[in-house]
């Protein structure tokens, strides 16, 4: 998945205009999706029934699309009685289209969802619980990092089968590091080392870490820093925002001070931080693991990737995760349900292929295989697995997080003091959390 | 005609009426119904809340009021800043392109060309052009010693950029309408004005402008509405920023309706926006109607 697609998810480029709001949702009043079908072995024993066709929706429009298509083709060849038809669309369209399609009975049999959308879609009856698949796959908590595992659960049931984890990583330009007298084989790993490296770069007239005010990946960096400083985004039961407490303020201050201290230009535009690393103007960028393939394609770029430096004292990094989910079928179809489970099972076990697209496999067994370790860049970021954080599995949590995006934007643009920006955003987000509790009856 | 009975006009109207009912009236009424509920089409319960969604928009403590009015403000600023340019620039262009000179058709096509592009194309293109550090615009201005400007991340430049992009993008459309209007002004009026000794400016002021009045009313009205519905440019170029200063009302409505799935609240916002636009359109009409002396 490339950054533009990911970003559009947040932007939510939906139907154009009020007309869409008025006209778009007519069908849904009937929306009582079908009851969960009996599930049996969760796809472990394969599918013997009559020929079925499965629609499979996802948003892999970037460099990862071809990797998934290859897996689908392979599955289709090996399973003559199941034909998986993959449909790829922009994530933003996808997240608005899927619920509508499900409620009108035209939803796909299998779909991919980001971990932070699972709870919302579970609460909205868009997807089915699939504890049986997890059982059939013999997926256990031990196979995954705790957070990855728990993030797929909502209301005591499992809704997502983790396919991958995509953490934030520390990308660096080796040429610039050498120019500044730094050892490109030893990227800075602590707050002091990082500060020293930035100063050394500054001494050579290089702004070493551009602070972007945009979600990708400024907000993700600030979230990582917040956890590093020992903070949390929300309180224990996610009823209140706590990102405006001390760790959050420290995190946002550290990040926006990059501008103040001359390590970053002002007004960095979207993606300019990353482009600057590729152009040899910026030394460091914290970007998602999907960036590996972007950097690989840039000829002549000497780069490396490492786990995020530990600035705040606790190792931590932001991560996302793609999860398989099974949208509800309006008319339950046992054959389709079984075949869909077989497919999920199949791809889940092939996640090494998927990792080549620039992801960390969710399964421990794949992660620890020699084949995966041969993908050195991905493997370097996989070492962060136990330090990763996801948003809590609370329906509509993204609505509240959108307020954090505004706070980071204002602070990094030096418009608002970090503490105030965070507090204002927290007040707005608390209202949204409260409204969501009412809406989803939590 | 009388022999065909009373049903005839209605039969002629029927096809349009059916379309209108299904695609405009029906959804509009349904939206009004929605706005009175806490509506999520996926959730079984859609509790009736009366006017609460509307009241919330006027209650500063609610979750929807602040984003909505910020959106309305951004929409208002953009509309006020863009409409004069979107009316004046095409008019000037149309007058120029109405003259006879070699290559006229070519230039007409050139100025209309951007309008053909999708918003995604112009959005992506201008994100590169306007980039603070790598953008060609800042590079060009740098030649004259202008320091780097955050076209997408600083105010008021973000609005300047959005207005400029929109003018560049949509000028062609209004210019074409003006051109059509210009060709409807009888040549005799210009001849008569010339005989009376009018100069170019006087001809423009006393023949062209009055002749274009109905066209201008039309253009001002549709441009107002189009500007008030601005969505794609801000979403793609400034992403609603810096802060939420360029997050337009439509972006807020889309977010509330399709990302947060609060269709009821979004519908209420839509109706309030529609009401405001109706009032603005009426005022425009009132101000610009033909005055009979």
Interface residues (C-beta under 8 A of the other chain):
Chain A: X7 X11 X12 X13 X14 X15 X16 X17 X18 X19 X20 X21 X22 X23 X24 X25 X26 X27 X28 X29 X31 X32 X95 X96 X99 X100 X102 X103 X120 X124 X125 X126 X213 X214 X265 X266 X267 X268 X269 X270 X272 X275 X276 X279 X281 X396 X398 X399 X402 X406 X409 X410 X413 X415 X416 X428 X431 X432 X434 X435 X439
Chain B: X23 X26 X27 X28 X30 X31 X34 X38 X39 X40 X41 X42 X43 X44 X46 X61 X62 X63 X66 X127 X130 X131 X132 X133 X134 X135 X148 X150 X152 X153 X154 X229 X231 X232 X235 X236 X239 X240 X241 X242 X243 X244 X250 X253 X254 X255 X257 X258 X259 X260 X261 X262 X263 X266 X267 X270 X273 X274
